[in-house]
Amino acid sequence: MAQAGKGRLNFRCPSCFMRDIDMDMFYDKEKGEYYCLRCQFHGTEAEVLEKNELARFRYKDMYRRFTFDGE
C-alpha cells in the first residue's frame, strides 16, 4: 500500500497480516500508539515491530527451494 501521510511511517497491522490481509495502521498522536481500522489491534511502535517480526518468521523460507531425494 502507498504511504499516505497517516503517521511517521506506515506499519502493517500484525494481526491482519497473520491472516494474509495487508492493512496499514494509523497513528494516534494523543495516545502515542498505532491502531488498525479493520481489527481491534493497537499498540506502541515497539509492540508493532515485535509482532511484525513474528510475521516475518512465517515467511522466512518463502524463496528457499526444498528438494526431495527419493530413495
Secondary structure, 3 states (H helix, E strand, C coil): CCCCCCCCCCCECHHHHCCCCCCECEEECCCCEEECCCCCCEECHHHHHHHHHHHHHHCCCCCCCCCCCCC
